[in-house]
Each structure stands twice: as structure tokens, then as C-alpha cells.
Amino acid sequence: MDDNSEFLVFGATGQQGGAVARALKAKGRTVRAFVRNPDSAKAMALAGEGISLAKGDLFDTDSIDRAMAGIDGVFSVQTSSPGGEVSDQQEVDQGKAIADSALRHGVRHLVYSSGGGAGKGPTGMGHFDSKSEIEAYVQGLPMATTITRPASFMEMMMLPGMGLPEGEFTFFMRPDQLMQMIAVNDLGRINAEILMAPDRFSGRAIELSSASVTGEDLARAFTKAAGRPITYRRFSDELLDSNPFLKRLAELVDDGLLAGVADIPALEREFGALTSLDAWLAADGKSLFEAALNAGKADVALR
Ligand SMILES: NC(=O)c1ccc[n+]([C@@H]2O[C@H](COP(=O)([O-])OP(=O)(O)OC[C@H]3O[C@@H](n4cnc5c(N)ncnc54)[C@H](OP(=O)(O)O)[C@@H]3O)[C@@H](O)[C@H]2O)c1
């Protein structure tokens, strides 16, 4: 992909797309962000960084086509059913609509951001199986495509209700069980590298993770970052029994699927050093961690 290539990034006002758009921009590339509301603070922040805005909606195919004109590389990501805004079928429809539009417009390279739970057979989780369906569709198109499968985001641990303010963090893995995670900025940088080098990456499905950590690792790292003791335990059996969604996710961690299968040393050879949990807590994740640590004690919904 030459220096004059232009990239279209979906979800650019969100976590993944925002990180990808900024990583491409940092590499001096021309970036167009597909946004629903160009007047939103996040869209205006992108524009202020020199990223052009294409107004559209993933439910509106014509708006996708308008944004696609003249584009060389596309980063495709959709929201999923746990967010409450789309059904699993709508996620599939949106993923296919972007791919169809990219093909119609002769885009040189489409990178589809899937998830670590996808591409390995049915899981019984709609928002993983939807991604497997989009992956298969994308891979069947007569164009250069790459699938990236991010592990769980480090940022996700900072959602309310995980127990940080009470000094007892709870999450999916058992205390001595490894689980892979990715820092969203690593995800942005790696996808940008992949977008810029279709000849090197197209045809591949790449599992993405920054670090592999146990619950005990979380306790140690959070204790150090907080300057006071933070213990770790897995989500309680009572919680998992009362919440089939979390229970299935925990089972998939136990089965290994969501524990992650990325080859982190190979990723570091290909993309450079990745962010350890300690490094994330000291830099990109610092403000999120401090906000989660100091959140009101009312946020204990998941415990
Ligand atoms: N969290 C994890 O640990 C994890 C791990 C692996 C994979 N995933 C997957 O990551 C995906 C979500 O990515 P994310 O966390 O980056 O999302 P996010 O931060 O929630 O952002 C969603 C983005 O999509 C845009 N969007 C939503 N509906 C749209 C529509 N109809 N038309 C145009 N744009 C629309 C939003 O724009 P607005 O600003 O207009 O709302 C926003 O830019 C999900 O599929 C999830 O399953 C998550």
C-alpha cells in the first residue's frame, strides 16, 4: 500500500476504530472515519486530528457506498448484541454490507476485526458465532482480506462492578488460570500495520493479544498500581448461576477458547513489543484504573 493510500475506518468514535484511525494517522496515512454524528465530541476530536469524516449509518448501505469511494484499505468492526444496540443477525448484516461495498468499490484490502471466540466452531454465544459467520463470508470474497481476532480488552476489566473500590477484584478466570488480553492501543497499532501491508497479511487470520495473565497476576499488578491491597477471586458461583451469559463466558474461559490462543512471542517478532499489564496500568490504562478504583460503591452489580 503506497503512502497516498486512503483508509476508511468504521467504528472510529469507538475503542477499536479510534485506536486504528489514530495509529494510521500516526504513520502519516490519510484516514476517513465513518461516523453517525459528525457533531459528536468524539467525531470532532478525530476531525481535529486531521481525520476526515464520512457521515453514515451501518443500517444504510448507500451511506457505506458513499464513504467507500476512492478508498484503498478498510477496517471493519461492528457492535454486538451484548451492547444492546444490535441483534446478532444485524451484526452479521452490517459486517457483510461493509465487505460487499468494499468489493464493489475495488478496495485493495479489507481487515475485519472479529474476536478471539470466533472462527473455531460454534460456541453457543450469538456474538461469537455472528463473527464466525462474517469471517467465513469475508474470506470467501474475491479480494484481499485479513481477519484479526482480538482477545478480551484490558480496558474491559475497568467496567463498573468488578470490585476494585472494595479491594476485591472479580473476573472470569480462576486465580491460577491464564487468560489473554489485549490493550486497545496495541490492537490499533497492529491492525494499522496489517492494513498498510496487504501483500504480507492478506489471507491470514491473526489472533491478537498483548499479555497472558492469571487472576493472581491481576491481584499483584492492581495492588502495585493502587498502592493498597487488591485481592482476586473469580466471579462467585451465585453470580454465574444467576447470569447464564456470564456463566457461558466463564465456561469458555475454562474450555480454553476465551483463555486465548494468540502466539504472543510471534506477535512481538512481527509487530514489536506489546503492552504488559503493568505497562498498561502505568500509562494508557492509568486514568481508567484510577477512575474504576475510586468509583462509587454503588457499582457492585456484577458481584
Ligand atoms: N470488549 C472486548 O473485550 C472485546 C474483545 C474482542 C472483540 N470485541 C468486539 O468488539 C466490537 C465492539 O468494538 P468496540 O469496543 O471498539 O466498540 P465501541 O467502543 O462500542 O464503539 C462502537 C462504534 O461503532 C459505531 N456504531 C455503532 N452502531 C453504528 C451504526 N449503526 N452505524 C455506524 N456506526 C455505528 C459507534 O459509533 P457512535 O459513536 O455513533 O456510537 C462507535 O464508533 C464488538 O463486536 C465486540 O464483540 C470486544
The ligand as an SDF file (V2000), in Angstrom:
LIG
                    3D

 48 52  0  0  0  0  0  0  0  0999 V2000
  -14.6870   -5.7190   24.7180 N   0  0  0  0  0  0  0  0  0  0  0  0
  -13.8940   -6.7410   24.4170 C   0  0  0  0  0  0  0  0  0  0  0  0
  -13.1190   -7.2200   25.2550 O   0  0  0  0  0  0  0  0  0  0  0  0
  -13.9310   -7.3030   23.0030 C   0  0  0  0  0  0  0  0  0  0  0  0
  -12.9730   -8.2550   22.6250 C   0  0  0  0  0  0  0  0  0  0  0  0
  -13.0000   -8.7430   21.3110 C   0  0  0  0  0  0  0  0  0  0  0  0
  -13.9760   -8.2930   20.4180 C   0  0  0  0  0  0  0  0  0  0  0  0
  -14.9000   -7.3730   20.8480 N   0  0  0  0  0  0  0  0  0  0  0  0
  -15.9150   -6.8950   19.8870 C   0  0  0  0  0  0  0  0  0  0  0  0
  -15.6600   -5.5300   19.6100 O   0  0  0  0  0  0  0  0  0  0  0  0
  -16.8250   -4.9810   18.9970 C   0  0  0  0  0  0  0  0  0  0  0  0
  -17.0450   -3.5830   19.5080 C   0  0  0  0  0  0  0  0  0  0  0  0
  -15.8910   -2.8120   19.2630 O   0  0  0  0  0  0  0  0  0  0  0  0
  -15.5670   -1.5330   20.1650 P   0  0  0  0  0  0  0  0  0  0  0  0
  -15.4250   -1.9660   21.5970 O   0  0  0  0  0  0  0  0  0  0  0  0
  -14.4760   -0.7910   19.5140 O   0  0  0  0  0  0  0  0  0  0  0  0
  -16.9550   -0.7470   20.0390 O   0  0  0  0  0  0  0  0  0  0  0  0
  -17.4050    0.5940   20.7780 P   0  0  0  0  0  0  0  0  0  0  0  0
  -16.2790    1.2210   21.5230 O   0  0  0  0  0  0  0  0  0  0  0  0
  -18.6780    0.2810   21.4920 O   0  0  0  0  0  0  0  0  0  0  0  0
  -17.7450    1.5280   19.5390 O   0  0  0  0  0  0  0  0  0  0  0  0
  -18.7350    1.1960   18.6130 C   0  0  0  0  0  0  0  0  0  0  0  0
  -18.5290    2.0410   17.3850 C   0  0  0  0  0  0  0  0  0  0  0  0
  -19.4510    1.6220   16.3530 O   0  0  0  0  0  0  0  0  0  0  0  0
  -20.1730    2.7580   15.9330 C   0  0  0  0  0  0  0  0  0  0  0  0
  -21.5020    2.3490   15.5140 N   0  0  0  0  0  0  0  0  0  0  0  0
  -22.4230    1.6650   16.2380 C   0  0  0  0  0  0  0  0  0  0  0  0
  -23.5340    1.4730   15.5160 N   0  0  0  0  0  0  0  0  0  0  0  0
  -23.3220    2.0600   14.3200 C   0  0  0  0  0  0  0  0  0  0  0  0
  -24.1170    2.2200   13.1640 C   0  0  0  0  0  0  0  0  0  0  0  0
  -25.3670    1.7350   13.0870 N   0  0  0  0  0  0  0  0  0  0  0  0
  -23.5930    2.8830   12.1150 N   0  0  0  0  0  0  0  0  0  0  0  0
  -22.3310    3.4000   12.1900 C   0  0  0  0  0  0  0  0  0  0  0  0
  -21.5300    3.2690   13.2440 N   0  0  0  0  0  0  0  0  0  0  0  0
  -22.0280    2.6130   14.3140 C   0  0  0  0  0  0  0  0  0  0  0  0
  -20.2070    3.6910   17.1270 C   0  0  0  0  0  0  0  0  0  0  0  0
  -20.4930    4.9990   16.7060 O   0  0  0  0  0  0  0  0  0  0  0  0
  -21.2260    6.0970   17.6350 P   0  0  0  0  0  0  0  0  0  0  0  0
  -20.1270    6.9690   18.2050 O   0  0  0  0  0  0  0  0  0  0  0  0
  -22.0970    6.8300   16.6870 O   0  0  0  0  0  0  0  0  0  0  0  0
  -21.9890    5.3640   18.7050 O   0  0  0  0  0  0  0  0  0  0  0  0
  -18.7730    3.5200   17.6340 C   0  0  0  0  0  0  0  0  0  0  0  0
  -17.8730    4.2520   16.8500 O   0  0  0  0  0  0  0  0  0  0  0  0
  -17.9690   -5.9330   19.3310 C   0  0  0  0  0  0  0  0  0  0  0  0
  -18.3400   -6.6490   18.1670 O   0  0  0  0  0  0  0  0  0  0  0  0
  -17.3450   -6.8720   20.3610 C   0  0  0  0  0  0  0  0  0  0  0  0
  -17.9540   -8.1510   20.3520 O   0  0  0  0  0  0  0  0  0  0  0  0
  -14.8800   -6.8560   22.0920 C   0  0  0  0  0  0  0  0  0  0  0  0
  1  2  1  0
  2  3  2  0
  2  4  1  0
  4  5  1  0
  4 48  2  0
  5  6  2  0
  6  7  1  0
  7  8  2  0
  8  9  1  0
  8 48  1  0
  9 10  1  0
  9 46  1  0
 10 11  1  0
 11 12  1  0
 11 44  1  0
 12 13  1  0
 13 14  1  0
 14 15  2  0
 14 16  1  0
 14 17  1  0
 17 18  1  0
 18 19  2  0
 18 20  1  0
 18 21  1  0
 21 22  1  0
 22 23  1  0
 23 24  1  0
 23 42  1  0
 24 25  1  0
 25 26  1  0
 25 36  1  0
 26 27  1  0
 26 35  1  0
 27 28  2  0
 28 29  1  0
 29 30  1  0
 29 35  2  0
 30 31  1  0
 30 32  2  0
 32 33  1  0
 33 34  2  0
 34 35  1  0
 36 37  1  0
 36 42  1  0
 37 38  1  0
 38 39  2  0
 38 40  1  0
 38 41  1  0
 42 43  1  0
 44 45  1  0
 44 46  1  0
 46 47  1  0
M  CHG  2   8   1  16  -1
M  END
$$$$
